[in-house]
Amino acid sequence: MTKKNALVILLIGIVGAIPIILYLLLFYSDKSRDAEWCLSLLKDTKKVVLIDVHQPHAYEKEHISGAINIEKDIILNKYDGIDAAIKAKTWILICEGGISTNYIANKLKNTKTDIYTAEGGLQRWKALQFTDTDSLFCHLIVNDKPLTFPYKNTSSVEQLMLVLSAFVVKPLYMILSFLLFFLLKRTSLTIRALRYSMLAFFLGEAFCAINYLFTNEESLVLEYLHSFGMLVSFGFVIFAALHYVSQNIIRFENKQQNCLFIKDCKQCYKYKSVSCKLQNSMLFVTIIFFILAFIPLLVPILPISYNTNIYDTFYNSTHFNIFQLFEKRYLSHVSILLFFISFLSVKFFSDFFYAKIFFSAAMGMLSFSFFRIVLLSLFAENMIWFAVLEEITELMFIITLLYHYKPFLR
């Protein structure tokens, strides 16, 4: 194994492992229980209490009926000042997505043992199907008014498109990506990168399919592997494109041929110790994307969860907060770091190949982040189209690659 291959594998491993490690250290709790379990425990309201940990203004805006409000900071910093009658009860904590409550439960593990958290928070609680509509916890209180859990009608066209995208479009592009992986020939670095891209893409979509078919889209691990497979695939495709352009069109890294811009530059870094105009352009482009990578940090986390029916089957549409944190915060921070390393590789070491690796990795993350942000911003009120257009876009992605690389197939 070459150093370059080892770097790519190490980079994928580190970038993929850090979110899991952070989740286990900060947000995982063995006190987390699904909403049905919490609801069964809450039947005895004399001994059990549902506590909403939002700040008061957020609690007033929306909370579960029957939940009391004790905000996160009070629980963590002023626990002794909480009413003794409340402290004597078993606690079930709830927040928007289950992240803050798990953090609180971990912090209080040596202080209060009879404490649990509602897995997935309000986002999953809203997906409960109540047979007893008189249950204390089966409604929302929105600005002091009782309301049922969010429900939206899905048109027949939307239902058809969702089913087609899940059972026709997804299998089609999975098959095509699998075929591309096996049928692409030649051993050039460009083709190898493209094959790795198709492998990552296929595996990511396979995890997505397993999550849909066997866990009702509730497995955080499978959905994470789906997302990670996509961004790794994007990174390899970008690397393949950059390498092909550099070697075969511009001939920037090709030591055997003159660069495409030699007539304009008159002299070349390949033969003399001179400043390279194309290198300066690369630095400028890297700076631009470095700045753009800050944009996801400004995009708010959207609390999305509503119910609908797809051909008379109950369906909850959501995009969990934990994944929005991954897409809008984690990927942004890591891509900023990788763009910076890419810049340093060119500026101080003139190492264009390693710079290309870091730049491609950063672009893979940033492009996936922007892809999800755009879809979510456009279709937060109608997640059916979010799902449909993601599948259609992925099919177009694979068809485009198939068309451009058809001459390289076996």
C-alpha angles and dihedrals in degrees: 000000000000124000090249093054090046090052092053093048091046091048093051091046096049096043090047096045100047096070090050092049092047091049093050093046099042113017110024118096131177085213092069114115132179119258094254091056091048091049092053091051091049091063086090099060091171090068103025131054132190110222123196108207097196121118112270096258091052091046091053091049094054137349142143115273109254094028120121123212124243109153123227097251093053092051093049100038106024103032093136090058095058116109111276092226090058093045089053092061129079109262128223109187123204133185133160100285107001095258102106094042093054089050090051093047090053092050092050097043091110094041105045124019100181094070128116136174131224105244111236091007120226091343092067096032089062089058092064116117108217120204090180105060090182092065112127092231102044098091140062124234107215115182089337093309122114113234136172119249113283113280129177129187115237116212121234089250092053092047091050093047092050093051092046092048092050100042104027111022097041096048089046097055091040090057091046093050090048090051092048090054093054101034102047107105135194124065099241116134091244093057093043090053090049091050091051088050092055092047092052091045094050093047092048092051091045089057089049091052092048090050091052098043101040111022103033088244091295100117110104091191095054093046090049091052088049092054093043092051090054096050092046088051091051090049094053092047091052091048091050091051094047093047093049093049092045095048104034109025109026092020088208096148096030104107092191097060138047118258117258090245097050092112091057097041095041089203134048137213087229092071105022137031095254137132113271117222092202090052089054089050090052090053091050092050091048091052090051093053090042088060093044090054089070092063097082089057088066095051112099124234107252118217100221125175129129137147131238141154127252109197090334092311117121112243131180116209115206145136107211119234092234090064092045088055088052093048100039103031114019097042091046093053094046094046090051089054093047094048088052092051090047090052092051091048091058100035101048106017103029086221101151097172095057089041088056091053094052093042092051092048090050092047091050090056095042094047091050090047092051091044092057094039093054093047093046094046092051099042107028088120093048112034092176090075090044089061095040096049093045089057093045091048091051090051090051089049092055095042090051091053091045091052096048096043098039092112090060096056119112 
